[in-house]
Amino acid sequence: MDSPLAHVVDGYTRLAASLLERWSAHASMVATKLDAGGYDADDAAADLAATASLATESGFLLASEALDAAAILTGRQDEPHIVDSEVFSTSLAGAKLRLAGPLVSGHGSALPAAVVSVKPPELEPTEADFSLRADATGHRAGTYVGSVVASRGDAVESVTVLIVVP
C-alpha cells in the first residue's frame, strides 16, 4: 500500500468488517432468544444494555479511525511527538543540570532519559530556571515525574520535575 488514501481505505474496510461481524453476532443472539420463546422484560433489558454498549464502542472506534485517517492524510503520523515542560527552578544559579534517570508515570510507563533533555544543560551564572523537552513518540499519554540534579561546585540539589504527554 503506497498511498495514504489506500491506508485510510484499508483501515475503514477492516473496521467495517469487524463491526459488521460483531453486530451480526449480537443480532443473531437476540433473534435466537426470540425464536426460542419465553423472551421477557429481563431478556429485553439485558439485550438493550448489550446493544447500548456495542453502539458506544462502535462510535468510539469510528471516531478513533477518523482521527487516524486525519493523521495519515495530513502526513503527521510519522512526525515526532515533541513535548515541552513547564519551567522549574533550582536554588543553585549557574548550575550544571542532568536528568537523574527516566521519568515515570503513575501507570508505570517510563520516558527513558535518552529521550528527555534538560534545557539548558548548564545555567548562566545568574540564571536558575530550566525546562525539559522530550521526544514522546510512541510513549503513552500521561504525567511523567522524575528529578533533575543541579550541581555547582560542591553544592548539589535534586529538583522534582514533571512533563505531561498529551
C-alpha positions in Angstrom: 0.0 0.0 0.0 1.7 3.1 -1.2 -0.7 6.0 -0.9 -2.0 7.5 2.3 -5.6 7.2 0.9 -5.1 3.5 0.4 -4.1 3.2 4.1 -7.2 5.1 5.1 -9.5 3.0 3.0 -7.9 -0.2 4.3 -8.4 1.0 7.9 -12.1 1.7 7.3 -12.5 -1.6 5.5 -11.1 -3.6 8.4 -13.2 -1.6 10.9 -16.4 -2.1 8.9 -15.7 -5.8 8.6 -15.1 -6.1 12.4 -18.2 -4.1 13.3 -20.4 -6.0 10.8 -19.2 -9.2 12.4 -19.9 -8.0 15.9 -23.3 -6.5 15.1 -24.3 -9.7 13.2 -23.4 -11.9 16.1 -25.4 -9.7 18.5 -28.4 -9.6 16.2 -28.2 -13.4 15.8 -28.1 -13.9 19.5 -31.2 -11.8 20.1 -33.0 -13.5 17.3 -32.2 -16.9 18.7 -33.6 -15.9 22.1 -36.8 -14.5 20.4 -37.3 -17.7 18.4 -36.8 -19.9 21.5 -39.8 -18.2 23.1 -40.1 -17.0 26.7 -38.4 -13.7 25.9 -39.3 -11.4 28.8 -38.5 -8.0 30.2 -35.3 -9.1 31.8 -34.1 -10.5 28.5 -35.0 -7.3 26.7 -33.2 -5.2 29.3 -30.1 -7.3 29.0 -30.2 -7.1 25.2 -30.7 -3.4 25.4 -27.7 -2.9 27.6 -25.6 -5.0 25.3 -26.8 -3.1 22.3 -26.0 0.3 24.0 -22.5 -1.0 24.9 -21.9 -2.2 21.4 -23.2 1.1 20.0 -20.9 3.1 22.3 -17.9 1.1 21.4 -18.7 1.3 17.7 -18.9 5.1 18.0 -15.6 5.2 19.8 -13.9 3.0 17.2 -15.3 5.1 14.3 -14.1 8.4 16.0 -10.7 6.8 16.6 -10.5 5.7 12.9 -11.4 9.2 11.8 -8.5 10.6 13.9 -6.1 8.0 12.5 -7.3 8.9 9.0 -6.7 12.6 9.6 -3.2 11.9 10.8 -2.5 9.7 7.8 -3.9 12.1 5.2 -2.1 15.1 6.7 1.2 13.2 6.9 1.5 13.7 10.6 1.6 10.1 11.7 5.4 9.9 11.1 6.2 13.2 12.8 8.0 13.1 16.2 5.8 14.0 19.2 7.9 16.6 20.9 6.7 17.8 24.3 8.0 20.7 26.5 7.5 21.0 30.2 6.7 24.0 32.4 9.6 26.0 33.9 11.4 24.7 37.0 13.9 26.4 39.3 16.9 25.4 41.3 18.4 27.4 44.2 21.8 26.9 42.6 22.1 29.7 39.9 24.7 28.8 37.3 24.4 25.1 38.0 25.1 22.2 35.7 21.9 20.2 35.2 21.3 16.5 34.4 18.4 14.2 34.5 18.7 11.7 37.4 17.1 8.9 35.4 13.9 8.1 33.5 10.7 9.9 34.1 7.9 7.6 35.3 4.1 7.9 35.1 1.7 6.8 37.7 0.8 3.8 35.5 4.4 2.6 35.4 5.2 3.8 31.9 8.6 5.5 31.5 10.2 8.1 29.4 13.8 7.0 29.1 16.5 9.6 29.9 17.7 9.2 26.3 14.5 10.9 25.0 14.4 13.7 27.6 16.8 16.7 27.6 17.3 19.5 30.1 17.1 22.9 28.6 19.7 24.4 29.1 22.1 21.7 30.4 24.1 24.4 32.1 22.6 27.6 33.6 24.1 31.1 33.1 25.7 32.4 36.4 22.7 34.4 37.3 20.0 32.0 36.0 18.1 29.4 38.0 15.3 28.4 35.6 15.2 25.4 33.3 12.7 23.2 31.5 12.5 19.8 29.9 11.9 18.7 26.3 11.0 15.1 25.4 10.5 13.2 22.2 7.5 11.2 23.4 6.9 9.5 20.1 5.5 6.0 20.8 5.1 6.7 24.5 1.7 6.6 26.4 0.0 9.8 27.3 0.3 10.7 31.0 2.2 12.8 33.5 5.8 11.6 33.9 7.7 12.5 37.1 11.4 12.4 37.9 14.2 14.6 39.1 17.0 16.8 37.8 20.3 17.0 39.6 21.7 20.5 39.8 25.3 20.9 40.8 27.6 23.9 41.3 30.9 23.3 42.9 30.4 21.1 46.0 26.6 22.1 46.2 24.1 19.6 44.8 20.4 19.8 44.7 17.7 17.5 43.4 14.7 19.2 41.8 11.5 17.2 41.2 10.3 17.7 37.6 7.3 16.5 35.5 6.3 16.6 31.9 2.8 16.0 30.5 2.5 13.9 27.4 -0.9 14.5 25.8 
